[in-house]
Amino acid sequence: MGRAGAERALLALIKNLPKEEFDISLYVLINRGELFDEVPDHVHILNKKPDNRSVLSFGGRLAIIHTVLRCFFRHASGFRLIGYFLKNLKIQLCAHRLLPDKLLWRTIANGSVKLQDTYDLAVAYLEGASTYYIAERIQAKKKAAFVHIDYQKAGYNKTVDLDAYQKIDRVFAVSKEARESFLRVYPEYNKKTFLFRNLHDTNRIASLAKKPLPDNSAFVKSSACYKLLTVGRLNYQKAYDIAIDALAILRKRNIDADWFVLGEGSLQKELTRQIAKKGLSDHFFLLGSTNNPYPYYRAATIYVHATRFEGKSIAIEEAQLLSKAIVASDCTGNREQIQSGTNGILVTLTPEAVANGIETLLANPSLIQKYEQAGRQTMLTHPKDMDAFLELLE
């Protein structure tokens, strides 16, 4: 339950289900994250002593390791997966792409506590462990699973999944491209794979955006003419290595811009070293995570989302809700949200191209205004998506 897009979209979904009609329980396989504090009071949290501390901190990483080890040794479930580990490890090594987390999801799913109740609908809101857990360890009349990512690029496949989706009644992808990517792996599930675009608590976002920024924030202290913002975890997918190089190019062109990142992650030390090596310690800031990112959106000159791949970016949608002009990389997910030249700019994911896209916007205030207005008019509500979801309860 860390501060991330899918988790926030889950909370928005829960809040859209009238508490008078639905008896909702929430079970989190990795019992940690700040967003436990935002779960509505009427939701039954099944975890004992929910831990609302960061999942991306050093302590959070230790908590994940503890969870994996506990699940591995519970009922010796991990030992029964040795053959599974070896088979998938060989496949990953042959593909020159080692993704140990994809193997550990199965350990967590098999070793987590099995709930005894039978539900009308059980929903796996994330790929991997949540889907395996719902498919194989939960009793329910109907089962659904969400796909938030480019399934292939994220490293999932049938061998890793052990075809858990055969036991899922309906799959919901958050974007058309995410659906297409999933169906390239599972073409046989075309008829049961639907769209469910991200939900947003728009009134809450608008209210929180009006809050003042912290006085001691580097964002407030910055005297740069232009302030660039990116929101997302510090991991390979988000391509901050490209962003740092792009800012170095902009500074060499005498463009007075500072870049601010909201998010935590395992690459913080590596990125900090890269920032220092480029001489950008006073201009590229890793601000960490925050309960309220929305005033930063409001105060930023433009929003930049130069990522390697996405399912559908919550951060882009939040930027659109808060009327920000956007530069984004031309990749899965992003290209479905940004129509280049209409409501933002799509660029190739290279430092030069990202820098050029940013410079184009900063040099054209009228273009910024055009994209801001287009963002405000973006359709982010899709009632038919909810209909397809609720049909499972009929």
Secondary structure, DSSP 8 states (H G I E B T S, - for coil): --SSHHHHHHHHHHHHS-TTT---EE--SS---GGGGGS-TTSEE-SSS---S-SSSHHHHHHHHHHHHHHHHGGGTTGGGHHHHHHHHHHHHHTT---HHHHHHHHHHHHS-----EEEEEEE-SSTHHHHHHHHH-EEEEEEEEE-S-TTTTT--HHHHTTGGGG-SEEEESSHHHHHHHHHH-GGGGGGEEE------HHHHHHHHTS---TT-HHHH---SEEEEEES-SSGGG-HHHHHHHHHHHHHTT--EEEEEEB--TTHHHHHHHHHHTT-TTTEEE-B--S--HHHHHH-SEEEE--S--SS-HHHHHHHHTT--EEEESSTTHHHH--BTTTBEEE-SSHHHHHHHHHHHHT-HHHHHHHHHHHHT-----HHHHHHHHGGG-
